[in-house]
Amino acid sequence: MSKKQIKYEALVQAYHKDIYRYAYWLTHDQHIAEDIVQETFLRAWRSLDSLQDDKAAKSWLITILRRENARRFERKQFDISDVETDIIADNLSSTNEENTEQYWLQKQITRLPDEYKEPLLLQIIGGFNGEEIAELLKLNKNTVMTRLFRARNMLKEAIENQSARLSNG
């Protein structure tokens, strides 16, 4: 095996799960997530020589994935309405209580405006800090920190509203 193959396989082994998880959160579709992850790693293979710092590999892969996801919209053939998305999401609900709570929280996160959702997902799923998120999204770090704060507040408010409804219901 060549050095490039060894480096590539180590990269896939180390980051595939995180990259897939992030892709799934972006797309909400297993097959599309698998496709863009495959394309991400294919592009990573082609430009592996450009990765100078192995510590930057995860950020590099997330950047490639975000570009792949954007390309998907450039060639998108049809739009699914928000109502159809909610119907699809409702059909995925789980039966046990823990999964139901997790599902509810995930649904609340997906309802956040993209400008708040994306930094939050990069932090939760990607494990990136504010500075890394700012670099990935090409934003000021203070802007990222504000968006993360607002996203968490929106979720906190949704949880409080849900709790109030359940206790009054």
RACOR-V541864 format. One record per backbone hydrogen bond with DSSP energy under -0.5 kcal/mol. NH is the residue of the N-H (numbers start at 1). CO is the residue of the C=O. Records with the same first field share a line. If there is no record, write none. Layout:
BEGIN
NH=CO / CO
END
This chain:
BEGIN
6=2
7=3
8=4
9=5
10=6
11=7
12=8
13=9
14=10
15=11
16=12
19=15
20=16
21=17
22=18
23=19
24=20
25=21
26=22
27=23
28=24
33=29
34=30
35=31
36=32
37=33
38=34
39=35
40=36
41=37
42=38
43=39
44=40
45=41
46=42
47=43
48=45
50=47
51=48
52=50
54=52
56=53
57=54
60=56
61=57
62=58
63=59
64=60
65=61
66=62
67=63
68=64
69=65
70=66
71=67
72=68
73=69
74=70
75=71
76=73
81=79
85=81
86=82
87=83
88=84
89=85
90=86
91=87
92=88 / 89
93=90
100=96
101=97
102=98
103=99
104=100
105=101
106=102
107=103
108=104
109=105
110=106
111=107
112=109
116=113
117=113
118=114
120=116
121=117
122=118
123=119
124=120
125=121
126=121
127=123
128=122
133=129
134=130
135=131
136=132
137=133
138=134 / 135
139=134
144=140
145=141
146=142
147=143
148=144
149=145
150=146
151=147
152=148
153=149
154=150
155=151
156=152
157=153
158=154
159=155
160=156
161=157
162=158
163=159
164=160
165=161
166=162
167=163
168=164
169=165
END
